């Protein structure tokens, strides 16, 4: 039996910003193609979309099922802050593997000044809430811009901010490991991207302890936007090594 239109609308919580960006928390299935269409315009030369899917394994464990839970009012407020901050980003640095096009004097190909802002037209971020079986789109981030570099940069930045800050948590069930009783399958509750072994899907492959902050992390995790240590952690690390902020003993 199909879901009544009014019930489907009630399952989708949408926030529109004054700049025309969109944040969605949805109990209804996400439609990545429709979301991408919603940000496109004839003035944009690039639309970068990220679609995150639930997979059937995480940190070496078999995932049997997963659900997302959210504190909707606060999560929408945080998403609004993320969208606002994305528009205040400085232009991205030049891509290390791409040269500027001849005749294209765009600021992203040079060192940005301190007062420049990234050039994006529209941003749409949507996160699923509720059951999310494998192969289900669970998060979609789409960014439209006149230039591809800005679109790529803003899309990844928004994605990492959503995972780190927005009040959405996952409840993930794992199948029992070999030799375990069938009733001993583990359940993990935490932020998306976290698991029993720490931060990141590769955390079980060999972790290192961060010099600053003391938190376990994988050396390959998010090179563009690494987690920023809290100031207190920086000061504690300096005391442990007997050095000041300037590196002197």
C-alpha positions as CSV (number, residue, x, y, z in Angstrom):
1,X,0.0,0.0,0.0
2,X,1.4,3.4,-1.0
3,X,2.1,6.1,1.6
4,X,-0.5,9.0,1.6
5,X,1.0,12.2,0.2
6,X,0.3,14.1,3.5
7,X,2.2,11.4,5.5
8,X,5.1,11.4,3.1
9,X,5.4,15.2,3.4
10,X,5.3,15.0,7.2
11,X,8.2,12.6,7.0
12,X,10.4,15.1,5.3
13,X,11.8,18.1,7.3
14,X,13.1,20.9,5.1
15,X,15.0,24.1,5.8
16,X,15.6,26.8,3.3
17,X,18.3,29.4,3.9
18,X,18.1,33.1,2.7
19,X,20.8,32.3,0.2
20,X,18.7,29.6,-1.4
21,X,20.4,26.6,0.0
22,X,18.5,23.6,1.3
23,X,18.9,21.2,4.2
24,X,16.7,18.1,4.5
25,X,16.2,15.4,7.1
26,X,14.0,12.7,5.6
27,X,12.3,9.6,6.8
28,X,11.3,9.0,3.2
29,X,13.8,7.6,0.7
30,X,16.3,10.1,-0.8
31,X,16.3,10.7,-4.5
32,X,19.9,11.8,-5.5
33,X,18.9,12.6,-9.1
34,X,16.1,14.9,-8.1
35,X,18.3,16.6,-5.6
36,X,21.0,17.3,-8.2
37,X,18.4,18.6,-10.6
38,X,17.2,21.0,-7.9
39,X,20.5,22.8,-7.8
40,X,21.3,23.1,-11.5
41,X,21.0,26.3,-13.5
42,X,22.2,27.6,-16.8
43,X,24.7,29.8,-15.1
44,X,26.6,27.0,-13.5
45,X,29.4,25.1,-15.2
46,X,29.7,22.4,-12.5
47,X,27.5,20.4,-10.2
48,X,29.3,18.1,-7.8
49,X,27.2,15.5,-6.0
50,X,28.2,13.1,-3.3
51,X,25.9,10.1,-2.5
52,X,26.7,8.0,0.6
53,X,25.3,4.5,0.6
54,X,25.0,2.1,3.5
55,X,27.4,-0.8,2.9
56,X,27.3,-4.3,4.3
57,X,30.6,-4.1,6.2
58,X,32.4,-1.7,8.4
59,X,35.7,-2.0,10.1
60,X,36.0,-5.6,9.2
61,X,32.6,-6.6,10.5
62,X,29.5,-7.6,8.6
63,X,26.7,-5.1,9.0
64,X,23.3,-6.8,9.2
65,X,21.2,-3.6,9.4
66,X,21.5,0.1,10.3
67,X,19.1,2.9,11.4
68,X,19.7,6.6,11.7
69,X,18.3,8.7,14.6
70,X,18.2,12.5,14.8
71,X,17.2,15.3,17.1
72,X,15.4,17.1,14.2
73,X,15.1,20.7,15.5
74,X,18.7,21.0,16.6
75,X,20.0,19.0,13.6
76,X,18.3,21.4,11.2
77,X,19.7,24.4,13.1
78,X,23.2,22.9,12.8
79,X,22.7,22.2,9.1
80,X,21.8,25.9,8.6
81,X,25.0,26.9,10.3
82,X,27.0,24.5,8.1
83,X,25.5,25.9,5.0
84,X,26.1,29.5,6.1
85,X,29.8,28.7,7.0
86,X,30.3,27.0,3.6
87,X,29.5,30.2,1.8
88,X,32.1,32.0,4.0
89,X,34.9,29.7,3.0
90,X,37.9,31.1,1.3
91,X,38.4,30.0,-2.3
92,X,40.1,26.6,-2.5
93,X,43.8,26.2,-3.2
94,X,44.8,25.2,-6.7
95,X,44.3,21.5,-7.5
96,X,47.7,19.9,-7.4
97,X,47.0,17.8,-10.5
98,X,45.2,20.5,-12.7
99,X,46.6,23.6,-14.4
100,X,44.6,26.7,-15.1
101,X,42.9,26.8,-18.4
102,X,44.4,29.3,-20.9
103,X,42.5,32.6,-20.7
104,X,40.7,31.6,-17.5
105,X,41.8,34.2,-14.9
106,X,39.8,32.7,-12.0
107,X,40.9,33.4,-8.4
108,X,41.0,29.7,-7.5
109,X,44.1,29.4,-9.7
110,X,46.0,31.9,-7.6
111,X,46.6,32.4,-3.9
112,X,43.4,33.8,-2.5
113,X,43.4,37.0,-0.5
114,X,42.0,37.0,3.1
115,X,38.7,38.7,2.1
116,X,37.8,36.5,-0.8
117,X,34.9,34.0,-0.5
118,X,34.2,30.8,-2.4
119,X,32.0,31.1,-5.4
120,X,29.0,28.7,-5.1
121,X,25.5,29.1,-6.4
122,X,23.4,26.6,-4.4
123,X,24.0,23.8,-1.9
124,X,21.6,21.0,-1.0
125,X,22.3,18.5,1.7
126,X,19.9,15.7,2.6
127,X,20.3,13.0,5.3
128,X,18.1,9.9,5.7
129,X,16.6,9.2,9.1
130,X,15.2,5.7,10.0
131,X,16.1,2.3,8.6
132,X,18.9,2.3,6.0
133,X,19.6,-1.2,4.6
134,X,22.7,-1.8,2.4
135,X,22.6,0.0,-1.0
136,X,20.4,2.7,0.5
137,X,21.4,6.3,-0.2
138,X,21.8,7.7,3.3
139,X,23.3,11.2,2.6
140,X,23.4,13.4,-0.5
141,X,25.4,16.6,-0.8
142,X,25.1,18.6,-4.1
143,X,26.9,21.9,-4.8
144,X,26.5,24.0,-7.9
145,X,29.1,26.5,-9.0
146,X,30.4,28.3,-12.0
147,X,33.7,26.4,-11.5
148,X,34.3,22.8,-10.7
149,X,37.1,23.4,-8.2
150,X,34.8,25.3,-5.8
151,X,32.0,22.7,-6.3
152,X,34.4,19.8,-5.4
153,X,35.9,21.7,-2.4
154,X,32.6,22.9,-0.9
155,X,30.9,19.5,-1.4
156,X,33.6,17.6,0.6
157,X,33.7,20.4,3.3
158,X,30.0,20.2,3.8
159,X,30.0,16.4,4.0
160,X,32.7,16.4,6.7
161,X,31.0,19.1,8.7
162,X,27.7,17.1,8.6
163,X,29.3,14.0,9.8
164,X,31.2,15.7,12.6
165,X,28.6,18.2,13.9
166,X,25.0,17.4,12.9
167,X,22.9,15.7,15.5
168,X,22.4,12.5,13.6
169,X,23.5,9.2,15.0
170,X,23.6,5.7,13.6
171,X,22.6,2.4,15.3
172,X,24.6,-0.3,13.5
173,X,24.1,-4.1,14.1
174,X,27.0,-6.5,13.3
175,X,26.8,-10.2,12.6
176,X,28.6,-12.5,15.1
177,X,32.2,-13.2,14.3
178,X,33.4,-16.7,13.7
179,X,33.2,-18.7,16.8
180,X,30.8,-16.3,18.5
181,X,27.3,-17.4,19.5
182,X,24.6,-16.1,17.1
183,X,23.2,-14.0,19.9
184,X,26.5,-12.2,20.5
185,X,26.3,-9.9,17.5
186,X,27.4,-6.4,18.5
187,X,25.5,-3.1,18.3
188,X,27.3,0.2,17.9
189,X,25.6,3.6,18.5
190,X,27.5,6.7,17.6
191,X,28.2,9.2,14.8
192,X,28.2,8.2,11.2
193,X,31.8,7.3,10.4
194,X,32.6,6.1,13.9
195,X,32.7,2.4,14.9
196,X,33.9,0.0,17.6
197,X,37.5,0.5,16.4
198,X,37.4,4.3,16.3
199,X,37.0,6.9,13.6
200,X,36.8,5.8,9.9
201,X,36.0,2.6,8.0
202,X,39.7,1.7,7.8
203,X,40.4,2.2,11.6
204,X,40.8,-1.6,12.0
205,X,43.6,-1.8,9.4
206,X,46.3,-0.3,11.6
207,X,45.8,2.8,13.7
208,X,48.3,5.4,15.0
209,X,48.0,7.7,18.0
210,X,47.9,11.3,17.1
211,X,50.7,13.3,18.5
212,X,48.4,16.2,19.1
213,X,45.1,15.4,20.7
214,X,45.9,11.8,21.7
215,X,42.9,10.4,19.7
216,X,43.2,7.3,17.6
217,X,42.9,7.9,13.9
218,X,43.9,6.3,10.6
219,X,46.7,8.0,8.7
220,X,44.7,8.0,5.5
221,X,41.5,9.5,7.0
222,X,40.3,12.6,5.3
223,X,43.5,14.3,4.0
224,X,41.7,17.5,2.8
225,X,39.8,18.2,6.1
226,X,41.5,16.4,9.0
227,X,39.9,16.5,12.4
228,X,41.0,19.7,14.3
229,X,42.3,19.1,17.8
230,X,40.8,21.0,20.6
231,X,42.9,23.8,22.1
232,X,43.1,22.0,25.4
233,X,44.5,19.0,23.8
234,X,47.2,21.1,22.1
235,X,48.2,22.6,25.4
236,X,48.3,19.2,27.1
237,X,50.5,17.8,24.3
238,X,52.9,20.8,24.7
239,X,53.2,20.2,28.5
240,X,53.9,16.5,27.9
241,X,56.8,17.3,25.6
242,X,58.0,20.2,27.7
243,X,57.7,22.6,24.8
244,X,55.8,25.9,24.3
245,X,53.6,26.8,21.5
246,X,56.6,28.0,19.5
247,X,58.3,24.6,19.8
248,X,61.0,25.8,22.3
249,X,61.7,23.8,25.5
